């Protein structure tokens, strides 16, 4: 279990408004210390090298 606000999150979604909304909520509520966003599966794989991540969310057509 990670301390409150120390979670690094990778969001992969082809809808920018969804990515930005989820990222904003995580940051505003102090649930994440870092939120990384990807529009495609390929971008998500490239960002994965910046890990480790405590959580990921994927919903994109690859």
TAKA-V202365 format. One record per pair of residues at least 24 apart in sequence whose C-alpha atoms are under 6 Angstrom apart, sorted by sequence separation. I is the first residue (numbers start at 1). J is the second residue. D is the distance in Angstrom with one decimal. If there is no record, write none. Layout:
# TAKA-V202365
I:J:D
I:J:D
This chain:
# TAKA-V202365
8:32:5.8
5:30:5.0
7:32:4.6
8:33:5.8
10:35:6.0
12:37:5.9
14:39:4.7
5:31:4.3
6:32:5.6
7:33:5.5
8:34:4.8
9:35:4.8
10:36:4.8
11:37:4.9
12:38:4.6
13:39:5.3
5:32:4.5
6:33:4.8
8:35:6.0
12:39:5.7
5:33:5.3
9:53:5.6
8:53:5.0
11:56:5.8
12:57:6.0
13:58:5.8
8:54:5.4
9:55:5.0
10:56:4.7
11:57:4.9
12:58:4.6
13:59:4.7
14:60:4.8
7:54:5.5
9:56:5.6
13:60:4.6
